[in-house]
Amino acid sequence: MFDGIRENISPAILAVATVLILLSVALLATVEMLRRRNLRIRGIRE
């Protein structure tokens, strides 16, 4: 089953998927950084 899937995936799709994953990770890291900054400003400790 997996052999057939690998033959039909183009490099362009893999490149776009990689970019989307990296963008998602960067966005999540930014949101977490802003959340921690906001808690620090308010004086709330985790």
Backbone atoms as SQL, in Angstrom:
CREATE TABLE atoms (id INTEGER PRIMARY KEY, chain TEXT, resi INTEGER, resn TEXT, atom TEXT, x REAL, y REAL, z REAL);
INSERT INTO atoms VALUES
  (1, 'A', 1, 'MET', 'N', 0.824, -1.189, 0.000),
  (2, 'A', 1, 'MET', 'CA', 0.000, 0.000, 0.000),
  (3, 'A', 1, 'MET', 'C', 0.872, 1.258, 0.000),
  (4, 'A', 2, 'PHE', 'N', 1.895, 1.307, 0.886),
  (5, 'A', 2, 'PHE', 'CA', 2.734, 2.498, 0.994),
  (6, 'A', 2, 'PHE', 'C', 3.642, 2.684, -0.218),
  (7, 'A', 3, 'ASP', 'N', 4.004, 1.605, -0.892),
  (8, 'A', 3, 'ASP', 'CA', 4.835, 1.728, -2.086),
  (9, 'A', 3, 'ASP', 'C', 4.113, 2.489, -3.185),
  (10, 'A', 4, 'GLY', 'N', 2.830, 2.268, -3.337),
  (11, 'A', 4, 'GLY', 'CA', 2.046, 2.975, -4.340),
  (12, 'A', 4, 'GLY', 'C', 1.892, 4.445, -4.013),
  (13, 'A', 5, 'ILE', 'N', 1.802, 4.761, -2.752),
  (14, 'A', 5, 'ILE', 'CA', 1.660, 6.159, -2.338),
  (15, 'A', 5, 'ILE', 'C', 2.953, 6.924, -2.626),
  (16, 'A', 6, 'ARG', 'N', 4.079, 6.342, -2.339),
  (17, 'A', 6, 'ARG', 'CA', 5.366, 7.024, -2.529),
  (18, 'A', 6, 'ARG', 'C', 5.634, 7.330, -3.993),
  (19, 'A', 7, 'GLU', 'N', 5.153, 6.506, -4.897),
  (20, 'A', 7, 'GLU', 'CA', 5.410, 6.723, -6.320),
  (21, 'A', 7, 'GLU', 'C', 4.624, 7.910, -6.861),
  (22, 'A', 8, 'ASN', 'N', 3.494, 8.248, -6.254),
  (23, 'A', 8, 'ASN', 'CA', 2.622, 9.279, -6.801),
  (24, 'A', 8, 'ASN', 'C', 2.808, 10.651, -6.169),
  (25, 'A', 9, 'ILE', 'N', 3.651, 10.786, -5.190),
  (26, 'A', 9, 'ILE', 'CA', 3.849, 12.079, -4.535),
  (27, 'A', 9, 'ILE', 'C', 4.950, 12.841, -5.257),
  (28, 'A', 10, 'SER', 'N', 4.604, 14.044, -5.704),
  (29, 'A', 10, 'SER', 'CA', 5.604, 14.846, -6.422),
  (30, 'A', 10, 'SER', 'C', 6.458, 15.617, -5.418),
  (31, 'A', 11, 'PRO', 'N', 7.677, 15.972, -5.801),
  (32, 'A', 11, 'PRO', 'CA', 8.542, 16.758, -4.911),
  (33, 'A', 11, 'PRO', 'C', 7.941, 18.109, -4.539),
  (34, 'A', 12, 'ALA', 'N', 7.127, 18.694, -5.423),
  (35, 'A', 12, 'ALA', 'CA', 6.514, 19.984, -5.121),
  (36, 'A', 12, 'ALA', 'C', 5.548, 19.862, -3.945),
  (37, 'A', 13, 'ILE', 'N', 4.781, 18.791, -3.899),
  (38, 'A', 13, 'ILE', 'CA', 3.845, 18.580, -2.792),
  (39, 'A', 13, 'ILE', 'C', 4.612, 18.385, -1.492),
  (40, 'A', 14, 'LEU', 'N', 5.702, 17.646, -1.553),
  (41, 'A', 14, 'LEU', 'CA', 6.520, 17.443, -0.356),
  (42, 'A', 14, 'LEU', 'C', 7.123, 18.758, 0.126),
  (43, 'A', 15, 'ALA', 'N', 7.545, 19.599, -0.805),
  (44, 'A', 15, 'ALA', 'CA', 8.128, 20.885, -0.435),
  (45, 'A', 15, 'ALA', 'C', 7.080, 21.790, 0.218),
  (46, 'A', 16, 'VAL', 'N', 5.895, 21.826, -0.335),
  (47, 'A', 16, 'VAL', 'CA', 4.825, 22.646, 0.235),
  (48, 'A', 16, 'VAL', 'C', 4.439, 22.125, 1.615),
  (49, 'A', 17, 'ALA', 'N', 4.357, 20.821, 1.769),
  (50, 'A', 17, 'ALA', 'CA', 4.018, 20.237, 3.067),
  (51, 'A', 17, 'ALA', 'C', 5.087, 20.583, 4.106),
  (52, 'A', 18, 'THR', 'N', 6.346, 20.538, 3.713),
  (53, 'A', 18, 'THR', 'CA', 7.435, 20.886, 4.628),
  (54, 'A', 18, 'THR', 'C', 7.353, 22.346, 5.051),
  (55, 'A', 19, 'VAL', 'N', 7.082, 23.225, 4.101),
  (56, 'A', 19, 'VAL', 'CA', 6.963, 24.651, 4.414),
  (57, 'A', 19, 'VAL', 'C', 5.785, 24.892, 5.356),
  (58, 'A', 20, 'LEU', 'N', 4.664, 24.227, 5.117),
  (59, 'A', 20, 'LEU', 'CA', 3.494, 24.394, 5.986),
  (60, 'A', 20, 'LEU', 'C', 3.771, 23.892, 7.403),
  (61, 'A', 21, 'ILE', 'N', 4.476, 22.794, 7.525),
  (62, 'A', 21, 'ILE', 'CA', 4.823, 22.275, 8.856),
  (63, 'A', 21, 'ILE', 'C', 5.739, 23.248, 9.580),
  (64, 'A', 22, 'LEU', 'N', 6.753, 23.756, 8.890),
  (65, 'A', 22, 'LEU', 'CA', 7.673, 24.713, 9.508),
  (66, 'A', 22, 'LEU', 'C', 6.953, 26.001, 9.898),
  (67, 'A', 23, 'LEU', 'N', 6.047, 26.454, 9.054),
  (68, 'A', 23, 'LEU', 'CA', 5.271, 27.655, 9.361),
  (69, 'A', 23, 'LEU', 'C', 4.387, 27.433, 10.593),
  (70, 'A', 24, 'SER', 'N', 3.786, 26.263, 10.689),
  (71, 'A', 24, 'SER', 'CA', 2.941, 25.947, 11.845),
  (72, 'A', 24, 'SER', 'C', 3.748, 25.903, 13.132),
  (73, 'A', 25, 'VAL', 'N', 4.913, 25.295, 13.082),
  (74, 'A', 25, 'VAL', 'CA', 5.767, 25.217, 14.273),
  (75, 'A', 25, 'VAL', 'C', 6.220, 26.620, 14.689),
  (76, 'A', 26, 'ALA', 'N', 6.589, 27.442, 13.718),
  (77, 'A', 26, 'ALA', 'CA', 7.016, 28.813, 14.030),
  (78, 'A', 26, 'ALA', 'C', 5.867, 29.618, 14.633),
  (79, 'A', 27, 'LEU', 'N', 4.665, 29.445, 14.113),
  (80, 'A', 27, 'LEU', 'CA', 3.506, 30.158, 14.634),
  (81, 'A', 27, 'LEU', 'C', 3.188, 29.716, 16.069),
  (82, 'A', 28, 'LEU', 'N', 3.231, 28.422, 16.317),
  (83, 'A', 28, 'LEU', 'CA', 2.979, 27.922, 17.669),
  (84, 'A', 28, 'LEU', 'C', 4.039, 28.404, 18.656),
  (85, 'A', 29, 'ALA', 'N', 5.282, 28.440, 18.232),
  (86, 'A', 29, 'ALA', 'CA', 6.348, 28.927, 19.105),
  (87, 'A', 29, 'ALA', 'C', 6.161, 30.409, 19.410),
  (88, 'A', 30, 'THR', 'N', 5.751, 31.185, 18.420),
  (89, 'A', 30, 'THR', 'CA', 5.512, 32.615, 18.630),
  (90, 'A', 30, 'THR', 'C', 4.358, 32.842, 19.596),
  (91, 'A', 31, 'VAL', 'N', 3.277, 32.097, 19.430),
  (92, 'A', 31, 'VAL', 'CA', 2.126, 32.227, 20.333),
  (93, 'A', 31, 'VAL', 'C', 2.521, 31.864, 21.757),
  (94, 'A', 32, 'GLU', 'N', 3.289, 30.812, 21.921),
  (95, 'A', 32, 'GLU', 'CA', 3.723, 30.406, 23.259),
  (96, 'A', 32, 'GLU', 'C', 4.638, 31.460, 23.879),
  (97, 'A', 33, 'MET', 'N', 5.530, 32.028, 23.089),
  (98, 'A', 33, 'MET', 'CA', 6.426, 33.069, 23.586),
  (99, 'A', 33, 'MET', 'C', 5.625, 34.303, 24.036),
  (100, 'A', 34, 'LEU', 'N', 4.626, 34.690, 23.250),
  (101, 'A', 34, 'LEU', 'CA', 3.795, 35.834, 23.612),
  (102, 'A', 34, 'LEU', 'C', 2.957, 35.541, 24.858),
  (103, 'A', 35, 'ARG', 'N', 2.479, 34.302, 24.987),
  (104, 'A', 35, 'ARG', 'CA', 1.695, 33.927, 26.164),
  (105, 'A', 35, 'ARG', 'C', 2.539, 34.016, 27.432),
  (106, 'A', 36, 'ARG', 'N', 3.765, 33.505, 27.353),
  (107, 'A', 36, 'ARG', 'CA', 4.648, 33.567, 28.522),
  (108, 'A', 36, 'ARG', 'C', 5.024, 35.004, 28.848),
  (109, 'A', 37, 'ARG', 'N', 5.234, 35.826, 27.826),
  (110, 'A', 37, 'ARG', 'CA', 5.558, 37.241, 28.048),
  (111, 'A', 37, 'ARG', 'C', 4.393, 37.945, 28.739),
  (112, 'A', 38, 'ASN', 'N', 3.185, 37.640, 28.305),
  (113, 'A', 38, 'ASN', 'CA', 2.001, 38.241, 28.889),
  (114, 'A', 38, 'ASN', 'C', 1.849, 37.832, 30.362),
  (115, 'A', 39, 'LEU', 'N', 2.104, 36.569, 30.642),
  (116, 'A', 39, 'LEU', 'CA', 2.020, 36.115, 32.043),
  (117, 'A', 39, 'LEU', 'C', 3.091, 36.789, 32.911),
  (118, 'A', 40, 'ARG', 'N', 4.284, 36.963, 32.345),
  (119, 'A', 40, 'ARG', 'CA', 5.362, 37.597, 33.091),
  (120, 'A', 40, 'ARG', 'C', 5.037, 39.064, 33.389),
  (121, 'A', 41, 'ILE', 'N', 4.437, 39.736, 32.413),
  (122, 'A', 41, 'ILE', 'CA', 4.075, 41.138, 32.602),
  (123, 'A', 41, 'ILE', 'C', 3.010, 41.266, 33.687),
  (124, 'A', 42, 'ARG', 'N', 2.070, 40.349, 33.713),
  (125, 'A', 42, 'ARG', 'CA', 1.006, 40.378, 34.719),
  (126, 'A', 42, 'ARG', 'C', 1.480, 39.931, 36.095),
  (127, 'A', 43, 'GLY', 'N', 2.625, 39.306, 36.159),
  (128, 'A', 43, 'GLY', 'CA', 3.166, 38.852, 37.421),
  (129, 'A', 43, 'GLY', 'C', 2.689, 37.495, 37.862),
  (130, 'A', 44, 'ILE', 'N', 2.146, 36.721, 36.922),
  (131, 'A', 44, 'ILE', 'CA', 1.655, 35.378, 37.240),
  (132, 'A', 44, 'ILE', 'C', 2.761, 34.381, 36.939),
  (133, 'A', 45, 'ARG', 'N', 3.080, 33.574, 37.911),
  (134, 'A', 45, 'ARG', 'CA', 4.104, 32.532, 37.719),
  (135, 'A', 45, 'ARG', 'C', 3.431, 31.224, 37.393),
  (136, 'A', 46, 'GLU', 'N', 4.080, 30.443, 36.518),
  (137, 'A', 46, 'GLU', 'CA', 3.541, 29.132, 36.154),
  (138, 'A', 46, 'GLU', 'C', 3.906, 28.101, 37.189);
